[in-house]
Amino acid sequence: MGMSFINWVGFVMLLLALLLNEAFLGINAWYDLHIGAILAGVVWLVVAAALSMWPNPRDKNA
């Protein structure tokens, strides 16, 4: 099972989300944000998780 470029992009997005959350937002800062920022964060994490699990076309596993 190999890792494609799309998988690496997903993992980097997940790592970046974790680092930015810890560095800038903290735990209690979410209460002060607008609903748009929360929705953007959720969409970011869903896209990152989907890309990190995207199947590689070179894999022939059924």
CORVEN-V338528 format. One record per pair of residues at least 24 apart in sequence whose C-alpha atoms are under 6 Angstrom apart, sorted by the first residue. I is the first residue (numbers start at 0). GAP is how many residues later the second one is. Records with the same first field share a line. If there is no record, write none. Layout:
I->GAP + GAP
//
This chain:
5->45
6->44 + 45
9->38 + 41 + 42
10->41
12->35
13->34
//
